[in-house]
């Protein structure tokens, strides 16, 4: 499918309104920070950052005037302390800001901050972005509905995100996938099916290969692979349903081929059911918090009317649930999607209980 037609050319940033901000305060997602996104835009020079193969990474390393650099470094170290610790200044002397990189590609145009511990040379990253309501909804849903917890902070118009470690999907597909064993390829196929299902259920769009990472974990005598989203800009914005299904992006076609070649149709269906059940359990587990978030989202503006109409009708044709057809906002479409998965899980669970009692 042509990428130009699948995705909108530009997604606007939506402000964080009072209700969403109150939610963030309630769940400790907001705290006063000493530096804003716009402060980092005051750089005076930059150089291109290349990878190990001397290819342009689309990031540039930025520089600041001498009189501003000291203040910016101190502020960024403070942000690191707030994000990863208790905000105590005691660790500041042991931290160094090794680099401030700016991404010129994509919607969010983030800054990537590299912080190094001078005592042992360990380093980590975090990101400074322009706060956007879509992204915040995406981060919160990922925290609650995926297997992974996320750490982020919002203050006024600035978003701080911790780094999600892993091998970028496009790099993995190009350089590492051909070297995987047949067993590993089958396992990756399974994970892609589950990842695809999870994105579709919670309406996370634009999972092209550079917007997720592959996370390898060594377990006894083999490697276990997991797939994690790293970009949440396209939460509940696009009108085309296929945008929320990673299988339809050309960058993922090699992963789709894995599924076709390594998994039987029965296995694919099994993994889809497994993932829906896991997501349903998480919805039930986080029920109160998810209800609050979705209630706020229902009255928020995170898309355009054309996209809402298009998406609700496409999902209605897919699942034939009239609730989607009657949705008035992206928040309502999201609510019905989560509710649809939860209701089907509870129906199946109740049926299993009845059958179990009947068999006994």
C-alpha positions in Angstrom: 0.0 0.0 0.0 1.3 3.5 -0.9 2.6 5.1 2.3 1.6 8.6 1.1 -2.0 7.6 1.0 -1.9 5.6 4.2 -0.6 8.3 6.5 -1.4 12.0 6.7 1.4 14.3 5.7 1.4 16.2 9.0 -0.2 15.6 12.4 -0.8 18.8 14.5 0.3 18.9 18.1 -2.7 19.1 20.5 -2.4 21.0 23.8 -2.8 19.4 27.1 -6.0 20.7 28.6 -7.0 21.2 32.2 -8.7 17.8 32.7 -5.7 15.8 31.3 -3.3 17.9 33.3 -5.3 17.1 36.5 -5.1 13.4 35.7 -1.3 13.7 35.2 -1.0 15.5 38.6 -3.1 12.8 40.3 -0.9 10.0 39.0 2.5 11.8 39.6 3.2 12.4 35.9 3.9 16.1 36.3 6.4 18.0 38.3 8.2 21.4 38.0 11.3 21.1 35.9 14.0 23.7 35.3 14.3 23.6 31.6 11.7 23.7 28.7 11.8 22.4 25.2 12.0 25.9 23.8 15.1 26.6 25.9 16.9 23.8 24.1 16.0 25.4 20.7 18.4 28.2 21.4 21.5 26.3 20.1 23.9 28.3 17.9 25.5 25.4 15.9 25.3 21.7 15.1 27.1 18.9 13.4 25.6 15.8 11.7 25.7 12.6 13.8 26.7 9.5 11.8 26.4 5.9 12.8 29.2 3.3 12.8 28.8 2.8 9.1 29.2 6.5 8.4 25.5 6.9 7.5 23.5 10.0 8.5 21.3 9.2 11.5 19.1 12.2 10.9 20.2 13.5 14.3 22.5 16.6 14.7 24.6 17.4 17.8 23.9 20.9 18.9 26.0 23.5 20.7 25.2 26.4 22.9 26.9 29.7 23.7 29.4 29.3 26.6 27.5 31.5 29.0 24.3 29.4 28.4 25.9 25.9 28.3 26.6 25.7 32.0 23.0 26.6 33.0 21.6 24.2 30.4 23.8 21.3 31.6 22.9 22.0 35.2 19.2 22.0 34.3 19.4 18.8 32.3 21.2 17.0 35.1 18.5 18.1 37.5 15.9 16.7 35.1 17.7 13.4 35.0 17.7 13.4 38.8 13.9 14.1 38.9 13.2 11.4 36.3 15.3 8.6 37.7 15.7 9.5 41.3 14.2 11.8 44.0 15.5 15.0 42.5 18.3 15.3 45.0 21.2 17.5 44.0 23.7 15.2 45.7 24.2 13.2 42.6 24.8 16.3 40.3 28.6 16.3 40.8 28.8 12.8 39.4 26.8 13.5 36.2 28.0 14.9 33.0 26.0 15.9 29.9 27.9 14.2 27.1 25.7 15.3 24.3 22.5 17.1 23.3 21.2 15.8 20.0 18.3 17.2 17.9 16.2 15.1 15.5 15.3 16.8 12.3 13.0 14.0 11.2 9.4 13.3 12.1 6.7 15.2 13.9 8.0 15.6 17.5 11.5 16.8 16.7 12.9 15.7 20.0 16.1 16.4 21.8 18.1 13.4 23.0 20.1 13.9 26.1 23.1 11.7 26.9 23.9 11.6 30.6 27.1 9.9 31.9 28.1 8.9 35.4 31.7 10.1 35.7 32.5 7.6 38.4 31.9 4.5 36.3 31.3 5.8 32.7 27.8 4.3 32.6 25.5 6.4 30.5 21.8 6.7 29.7 19.5 8.8 27.6 16.3 10.7 28.0 14.3 12.8 25.6 12.9 16.3 25.8 9.9 16.9 23.5 7.1 19.4 22.9 4.1 18.2 25.0 1.3 16.8 22.9 -2.0 15.4 24.2 -1.9 12.5 21.6 1.5 11.5 22.8 0.6 11.6 26.4 -2.5 9.4 25.9 -0.2 7.0 23.9 2.4 6.9 26.7 -0.2 6.2 29.4 -2.0 3.5 27.4 1.4 1.9 26.7 2.2 1.9 30.4 -1.1 0.2 31.3 -1.9 -2.1 28.3 1.6 -3.3 27.3 4.0 -5.5 29.2 6.2 -2.5 29.9 6.1 0.3 32.4 7.0 3.8 31.1 8.6 6.7 33.0 7.7 10.2 31.7 7.0 13.7 33.1 5.0 16.6 31.7 5.4 20.2 32.8 3.4 22.9 30.9 4.4 22.5 27.3 7.4 20.2 27.8 7.5 16.4 27.9 10.3 14.4 29.3 10.6 10.7 28.3 13.0 8.0 29.5 14.9 6.1 26.8 13.5 2.7 25.7 16.4 0.5 25.1 16.5 -1.9 22.2 17.6 -2.4 18.6 15.7 -0.1 16.2 13.4 -2.3 14.1 14.7 -1.1 10.7 18.3 -1.8 11.8 17.4 -5.2 13.1 15.5 -6.2 9.9 18.3 -5.1 7.7 21.4 -6.3 9.6 20.4 -8.9 12.1 17.2 -10.7 10.9 19.1 -12.5 8.1 21.5 -14.0 10.7 18.7 -15.3 12.9 18.1 -19.0 13.2 14.9 -20.5 11.9 13.7 -21.0 15.5 14.4 -17.3 16.2 12.6 -16.2 13.1 9.5 -18.2 14.2 9.7 -16.6 17.6 9.9 -13.1 16.0 6.9 -13.9 13.8 4.9 -14.8 16.9 5.9 -11.5 18.6 5.0 -9.5 15.5 1.6 -11.0 15.4 1.1 -10.0 19.1 2.5 -6.6 18.6 0.3 -6.0 15.6 -2.8 -7.0 17.6 -1.9 -4.8 20.6 -1.4 -1.7 18.5 -4.7 -2.3 16.7 -6.7 -2.7 20.0 -5.4 0.4 21.6 -5.3 2.4 18.3 -1.5 3.2 18.3 -0.7 4.2 14.7 2.4 4.5 12.5 4.4 1.6 13.8 6.8 1.6 10.9 10.1 -0.3 11.6 11.9 2.8 12.9 9.2 3.5 15.5 9.7 0.3 17.5 12.6 -1.6 18.8 13.5 -5.3 19.1 14.6 -6.3 22.6 16.7 -9.5 22.8 16.9 -11.3 26.2 19.2 -14.3 26.7 17.3 -17.1 28.4 19.3 -20.3 29.1 20.4 -21.6 25.7 18.4 -19.3 23.5 17.5 -15.7 22.8 13.9 -14.4 23.5 12.8 -11.4 21.3 10.2 -8.8 22.3 8.9 -5.8 20.3 8.4 -2.5 22.0 6.9 0.7 20.6 9.0 3.8 21.1 7.0 6.5 19.3 3.5 7.5 20.5 2.7 10.5 18.3 0.1 8.7 16.3 -2.2 7.7 19.2 -5.9 7.9 18.0 -5.3 10.5 15.2 -5.5 8.8 11.7 -8.7 7.9 10.0 -7.5 4.8 8.1 -7.8 1.7 10.3 -4.8 0.1 8.6 -2.5 2.8 10.1 -3.1 1.1 13.4 -2.0 -2.3 12.0 1.8 -2.5 11.6 1.4 -5.3 9.0 0.3 -2.7 6.4 3.5 -0.6 6.3 6.0 -1.5 3.6 8.9 -1.1 6.1 7.4 -4.2 8.0 6.9 -6.5 4.9 9.9 -8.7 5.9 8.3 -9.2 9.3 5.0 -10.0 7.6 6.8 -12.5 5.4 8.1 -14.2 8.5 4.6 -14.6 9.7 3.5 -16.1 6.4 6.5 -18.5 6.2 6.8 -19.5 9.8 3.3 -19.7 11.2 0.2 -21.6 10.3 -3.1 -19.8 10.2 -4.2 -21.6 13.3 -1.2 -20.4 15.2 -1.7 -16.8 14.1 -5.3 -16.9 15.3 -4.1 -18.5 18.6 -1.6 -15.7 19.2 -4.1 -13.1 18.4 -6.5 -14.5 20.9 -3.7 -14.8 23.5 -2.9 -11.1 23.1 -6.5 -10.0 23.3 -6.9 -11.9 26.5 -3.7 -10.4 28.0 -4.8 -6.9 27.0 -8.3 -7.6 28.4 -6.8 -8.7 31.7 -4.7 -5.5 31.9 -7.9 -3.4 31.1 -9.6 -5.0 34.1 -6.5 -4.7 36.3 -6.1 -0.9 35.5 -9.9 -0.4 35.2 -10.3 2.8 37.4 -7.3 4.5 35.9 -8.1 3.6 32.3 -11.7 4.8 32.8 -10.5 8.2 34.0 -8.1 8.5 31.1 -10.7 7.5 28.5 -13.4 9.7 30.0 -11.0 12.7 29.6 -10.0 11.6 26.1 -13.7 11.4 25.0 -14.1 15.2 25.5 -10.6 16.1 24.2 -9.6 17.1 20.7 -6.9 14.8 19.4 -8.0 14.4 15.8 -10.0 16.0 13.0 -13.7 15.3 12.2 -12.9 13.6 8.9 -10.6 11.1 10.6 -13.1 10.3 13.4 -15.8 9.6 10.8 -13.6 7.5 8.6 -12.1 5.4 11.4 -15.3 4.6 13.3 -17.0 3.5 10.0 -14.1 1.3 9.0 -13.9 -0.4 12.5 -17.7 -0.8 12.4 -17.4 -2.7 9.1 -14.7 -4.8 10.7 -16.4 -5.8 13.9 -20.1 -4.9 13.1 -20.6 -3.3 16.6 -23.0 -0.4 16.2 -21.4 1.4 19.1 -18.5 2.3 16.8 -20.9 3.7 14.2 -22.4 6.1 16.8 -19.1 7.4 18.3 -18.6 11.1 18.3 -14.9 11.4 19.2 -11.7 9.5 19.0 -12.0 9.0 22.7 -15.3 7.2 22.2 -13.8 5.0 19.4 -11.0 4.1 21.8 -13.5 3.4 24.6 -15.5 1.1 22.4 -12.3 -0.7 21.2 -11.2 -1.5 24.7 -14.7 -2.4 25.8 -15.1 -4.7 22.8 -12.0 -6.6 23.8 -12.9 -6.7 27.5 -16.5 -7.9 26.8 -15.4 -10.7 24.5 -12.9 -11.9 27.1 -15.4 -11.8 29.9 -18.0 -13.7 27.7 -15.4 -16.4 26.8 -14.3 -16.7 30.5 -17.9 -17.0 31.7 -18.6 -19.6 29.0 -15.5 -21.6 30.1 -16.8 -21.5 33.7 -20.2 -22.8 32.7 -18.7 -25.5 30.6 -16.4 -26.5 33.4 -19.3 -26.8 35.9 -21.4 -28.7 33.3 -18.5 -31.2 32.7 -18.1 -31.8 36.4 
